[in-house]
Amino acid sequence: MLVYLSGPIDAAPDRGLSWREGVIEKLRVRGFHTYSPAHAFFLSPAGDMMKIAQQVDAINRLAIGLCDVVLAYLPGGYRTVGTPREIEYARTVGKPVVAVIDPPDQHIALWDVHRVASFGEAIGWIEELSRGAHAQGDGHSPGDNESPPQARG
């Protein structure tokens, strides 16, 4: 099973590497493979940044299309543009997404994403998913600050 690791890079203090490295090791020992966009690209500020951003986005979308599941990290206090785009793209192409939300009570409208409070919970869910135990959205109810699917316009 291939797991795409989505989360802040540009605004993260360590470019999003440390949490990914911990998760990569935990998934590796369980027999899973990972794709980490934070490890895939080391860009310089030279050149046409819009063109480079489009190229990175195209590669990441290809990787999401090839993965089996997306593990997204949404820490409070870090601005991120790419992570919500990756989550939305993954759901659009039918990929299951598990999101680690820290702190877990953030107002985030992810009604079609399995939400957890820790990487351990996310990895456990991925293990169950690999055994066919989950369909996307099973066991998840919208929180108090989310709208149910039928309320979306």
N, C-alpha and C positions, 0 to 999 in steps of 0.2 A: 504494500500500500504506500502511495506517495502522498505526503502531507506538505501543503504549501503553508509557509509561515509568514503571515501578514501582520504588520504592525508598524508604528512610527519608526522612521529612519532619520530623516533630516533634522527633526526637532528633538530627537532623543539624545541624551548626554553622551552615550557611547555608540551613537549611530545604530542603535537597536541590536547590537551584537550579543551582549551578555545574556539576555533572556533567551535568545534564539539558541545560543551555544548550549545552555542548560537543557532546553527542550530537545534539541537535536540528539544529545547524548541519551536522554531518557527514552526517546523514540527508537534510537538505533539499537539499544540493548533489547528492545521488544520486537525487533525485526522490521521496523518501519523505515522508510526512506524519506528524506526531506528535501525541499527546495526552499532556499532562503534568499530572497532578493537583496537582503543586506550584505550577504556574502558574495553575491553574483556580480555586483558592479562596484567599481571604485573609480568614480568620475572626477575629472579635473574641471575647474571652472572655466576652462578655455573652450571656445567654439560656440556654435549655435545651441544654446541650452534648450530652446523649445524643440528643436529637432531631436536632440539627445533624449529629452523627456518622452517624446513620442515613441522613440525606438525602445526605451526601457519599458514603457507601458505595453507596447506590442509584445515584447518578450515575456513580460510578466503575465499577460493575458494568455499567451500560448502555454505557459507553465501551469496556470490555473486550469486551463482546458485539459491538460494532461494529468493533473493530480486527481486523487480520489476524494480528498477532503481538504478544507481550508481551516487552519487554526489561526484565529485572529486575536491579537492582543490589543486591548483598548484601555491604556492607563489614563487616569485622570491627570490633567495638567499638561498634557503634551498635545500640541496642535498636529493634526495629521489630515492630509487630503487623500493620499493614496489608499490608505486602509479602508475607508468607507467605499471607495470606488472598487477595490478588489472584492470586498464582501458582496456588493451589489452585482458585480459581474459574475462572481461564482454562483450566486443564487439564480441569476438569469440563465446560466447555462446548466442549471440543475445540480450543482455541486453542494454537498452538505457543508455547513459552516458551524464551527463551535467557536464562541467568542469568550475569552477571558476578560472580564470587565472588572477593573480595579480603580476605585472602589465599586463594589457590586451594585450599589444603589444609584449609580449615575442614571440620569435621564437619557436613555438611548433607545430609540424605537427600532428594535430588531425582532419583530414578531416572528419572522421565519428563520431565525438563527437560534441554535441551542446555546444558551447563556450559562456560564459558570463563573465561579469566583476564584478559581486557582488553576494552575497548569496541571496539577495532579488530577483534578476533576476532568479537565479537557482530555488528557491522555487516556484516562479511564473510559471516557465516552468514545474516543477514537478506537480503543481496543474493542469495545462492544460493537461499534459500527462495523469494524472489520469482520466480526463474527455474524453480521447481519441482524443484530439485535435492535437497531434503530432505523427508522425512516426519518427524514428531516422533519423536524418540528414535533415529533412524538414526545410527550411528557413536558412540553413547554407551554405555559400559558402566559399571555401578556401580563406584565407587571402593572402596578397601579398607575404608572405614568406612561403606559403604552396604549395604543389603540388596537383593538382586535382587527384581524384581516378584513372583515366585512365593513369596517368603518373607513378603510382607506379609499380615497377618492380616485 
